[in-house]
Structure formats: C-alpha cells, structure tokens
Amino acid sequence: MDLGGGAPGPGRPALEEEGIQALQQSVGSLLASYGWYLLFACIAVYLVVQKLAEKRRAQRRTRPEAAGVPLEPDDVVRRQEALAAARFRMQEELNEQAEKFKEKQRQLEEEKRRQKIAIWESMQEGKSYKGNLKLNQQEIESAASASSTVPKPKPNKKPLRGGYNPLSGEGGGTCAWRPGRRGGPSSSG
C-alpha cells in the first residue's frame, strides 16, 4: 500500500485512491485532536463491561435458578415453609398489637363513661362538676401514662418579660414612640 501521493496503482482507479487518502487524512486528524479522549473512553467502556460481567456471574452463583440450574424440590419446599412461618409470626404480632389497642380503647371509653356518670350525678345533686372534671382528667392522664410509655414532662413556660410588648406602646420601657401623621405636604392646608 502506497501512502505517498504518487500516481495511482495499476489496479485502482484515481477516484478510489483519492477517497482512501481523504479517509486516512480525516482519521489521522481526528486521532491527533481527540486521541487521548478516545483512548480513555475505550478504557472506561471496557471497565464497565468487565464490572457488569462480574456482577452477572456473581448473581448466577447466588441464585442458581436464574442460571437455569434445576432446583431441588426439597429446597423449594423449605423456602416456602420458611416464608409461611415468617408470615404467620408477623400476623400473630399484628393481631396482638390490635388486641392491645382495642383493650386500651375500651378502657378509655369506660373511663369517659364513668366521668360522664359522675358529672351527671354531681349536677343532679346541684354541685359544680368542673372541679370533678379536672380531678377525673388527672386520674385518666395518670392511668394512661402508667399504662403507656412515659411522656416528656412539659416545662412551665413563663414569659421572658412579664406582659411587655414592644409594639403596644405601653409599659416596660421609657420610649413612647408614635407613628407620624399620615399624609404628605398637601395635607397641611
């Protein structure tokens, strides 16, 4: 193959020779401009293909049914029984939680019913029911907190400055700022 720009060979026409030279020149200039980028891109593609092939092989080793290897019937039965046992345990736990919740609801309803009865009886006797209501609520809260998890104690929030509001214009400070009159120079006359 003659790389020089000499006369065309005896077996090739001149047009074909010019096409090959143009192709060589364009490929050469492309490699000269972007050669390193192409090299790194080819290496990256190679590494990605190798990584995917490795993952595929590892997946086939861990799951023989995916690789087309026939499974033992005993293994299949054991897996299904283990799944069924796990589902049964989870269902039992869910049923226990539901029973506990229903029992708590019944207790709360019973307490509310007793409270309403106590209020009704105190009103029939002509007594105030508000004091009894507060006592009953405290009893319900203490019973509920004893049966469930311990709630966080709520701190008594006191205002940082007693009753001082800087926007009100009263108390707390010596400054008595008042907004200016509304209107511009035309409102004077």
C-alpha positions in Angstrom: 0.0 0.0 0.0 1.5 3.3 -1.1 0.9 6.1 1.3 2.6 8.7 -0.8 0.7 10.9 -3.1 2.2 9.3 -6.3 0.4 8.0 -9.3 -2.5 5.6 -8.8 -1.6 2.0 -8.9 -2.5 -0.2 -11.9 -5.4 -1.9 -10.2 -7.1 1.1 -8.6 -8.8 4.0 -10.3 -7.8 7.5 -9.3 -11.1 8.3 -7.6 -10.9 5.4 -5.3 -7.3 6.3 -4.4 -8.3 9.9 -3.6 -11.1 8.6 -1.3 -8.7 6.4 0.6 -6.3 9.3 1.1 -9.1 11.6 2.3 -10.2 8.9 4.8 -6.7 8.5 6.1 -6.3 12.2 6.5 -9.6 12.7 8.3 -9.0 9.7 10.6 -5.4 10.9 11.3 -6.6 14.4 12.1 -9.4 13.0 14.4 -6.9 10.9 16.3 -4.5 13.8 16.5 -7.2 16.0 18.0 -9.2 13.6 20.2 -6.9 10.6 20.6 -6.4 10.7 24.3 -10.2 11.2 24.9 -10.9 8.3 22.7 -8.4 6.1 24.5 -9.8 7.0 27.9 -13.4 6.4 26.7 -12.5 3.0 25.4 -10.8 2.1 28.7 -13.9 3.3 30.6 -16.2 1.2 28.4 -14.0 -1.8 28.9 -14.0 -1.5 32.7 -17.8 -1.0 32.8 -18.3 -4.1 30.7 -16.0 -6.1 32.9 -17.8 -4.9 36.1 -21.2 -5.8 34.7 -20.0 -9.3 33.6 -18.6 -9.9 37.1 -21.9 -8.9 38.7 -23.8 -11.1 36.4 -21.5 -14.1 37.3 -21.9 -13.4 41.0 -25.7 -13.2 40.6 -25.8 -16.5 38.9 -23.7 -18.1 41.7 -26.0 -16.8 44.4 -29.2 -17.6 42.5 -28.9 -20.9 40.8 -32.5 -20.8 39.4 -31.6 -17.7 37.4 -28.7 -19.6 35.7 -31.0 -22.3 34.5 -29.9 -24.9 37.1 -32.8 -27.0 38.2 -33.7 -26.6 41.9 -34.1 -29.4 44.3 -37.8 -29.8 45.3 -36.7 -30.1 49.0 -35.1 -26.7 48.8 -38.2 -25.1 47.3 -40.4 -26.7 50.0 -38.1 -25.5 52.7 -38.1 -21.9 51.4 -41.9 -21.9 51.1 -42.3 -23.2 54.6 -39.9 -20.6 56.0 -41.8 -17.9 54.2 -45.1 -19.2 55.5 -43.7 -19.4 59.1 -42.4 -15.8 58.9 -45.7 -14.5 57.6 -47.6 -16.4 60.3 -45.3 -14.8 63.1 -45.8 -11.4 61.6 -49.6 -11.9 61.5 -49.6 -13.0 65.1 -47.7 -9.9 66.2 -50.1 -7.7 64.3 -53.1 -9.4 66.0 -51.5 -8.9 69.4 -51.0 -5.3 68.8 -54.6 -4.9 67.5 -55.9 -6.6 70.7 -53.8 -4.3 72.9 -55.1 -1.3 71.1 -58.7 -2.4 71.3 -58.3 -3.0 75.1 -56.9 0.5 75.6 -59.8 1.9 73.6 -62.3 0.0 75.8 -60.6 1.3 78.9 -60.7 4.9 77.7 -64.3 4.6 76.8 -65.1 3.1 80.2 -63.3 6.0 81.9 -65.2 8.5 79.8 -68.5 6.8 80.6 -67.7 6.9 84.3 -66.7 10.5 84.1 -70.0 11.4 82.4 -71.9 9.5 85.0 -70.1 11.3 87.8 -70.8 14.7 86.2 -74.4 13.8 85.8 -74.7 12.7 89.4 -73.0 15.9 90.6 -75.3 18.0 88.5 -78.3 16.2 89.9 -77.1 17.0 93.5 -76.5 20.6 92.5 -72.8 20.6 92.8 -70.3 22.0 90.4 -68.9 19.5 88.0 -65.8 21.5 86.9 -63.7 20.5 89.9 -64.6 16.9 89.5 -63.8 17.1 85.8 -60.3 18.3 86.5 -59.7 15.6 89.1 -61.0 12.9 86.7 -58.9 14.1 83.8 -55.8 14.0 86.1 -56.7 10.4 87.1 -57.2 9.4 83.4 -53.9 11.0 82.4 -52.1 9.3 85.3 -53.6 5.9 84.4 -52.8 6.4 80.7 -49.3 7.4 81.5 -48.8 4.4 83.8 -50.0 2.0 81.1 -48.1 3.5 78.2 -44.7 4.9 77.7 -43.5 7.8 79.9 -44.2 11.1 78.2 -41.8 14.0 78.4 -42.6 16.4 81.2 -43.8 19.8 79.9 -41.9 22.7 81.4 -43.9 25.6 82.7 -43.3 28.3 80.2 -43.0 31.7 81.7 -42.8 34.7 79.5 -39.3 36.3 79.5 -40.7 39.7 80.2 -44.0 39.9 82.1 -46.5 41.5 79.8 -44.1 43.6 77.8 -44.9 44.0 74.2 -42.8 46.5 72.3 -45.5 47.1 69.7 -48.2 48.0 72.1 -46.5 51.3 73.3 -47.3 50.7 76.9 -45.3 49.6 79.9 -41.8 48.2 80.0 -39.8 51.0 78.5 -39.2 54.7 78.6 -39.6 55.2 74.9 -43.0 56.2 73.8 -42.7 56.1 70.0 -45.7 57.0 68.0 -46.0 56.8 64.2 -46.0 60.1 62.3 -49.1 61.7 60.8 -50.3 60.1 57.7 -50.2 62.2 54.6 -47.7 64.4 52.8 -47.2 68.1 52.2 -50.6 68.5 50.6 -52.5 67.5 53.8 -51.3 70.6 55.7 -53.7 73.0 54.2 
